[in-house]
Amino acid sequence: MPTFDLVSEVDMQEVRNAVDQANREAATRFDFKNTDSAIELGETELVLRSSTEDRLRALYQVLQEKLVKRQVSLKAFEAAKIEEAQKGTARQKV
């Protein structure tokens, strides 16, 4: 009887493209204007920054939409708790 080994790997090129698209959309959308919203891609994590928790949640939703369009499973990402950052801004690690 054959056995199956499942390997779950995330295509980092697709993640990078999704982050770039989400950053571009955040830069052009009216509701993100003057919020300094951005997504930074690290080696093993994504860091989302914005002026308020509400805008941070909206930024995370934009990122999820871009990841789904690029067929990257959202199960590969685990969002940490939203934390306070400098000057009253919000930050979240994924």
Sequence and secondary structure as in RCSB ss.txt:
>XXXX:A:sequence
MPTFDLVSEVDMQEVRNAVDQANREAATRFDFKNTDSAIELGETELVLRSSTEDRLRALYQVLQEKLVKRQVSLK
AFEAAKIEEAQKGTARQKV
>XXXX:A:secstr
           HHHHHHHHHHHHHHHHH GGGTTS  EEEE SS EEEEESSHHHHHHHHHHHHHHHHHTT  GG
G      EE GGG EEEE 
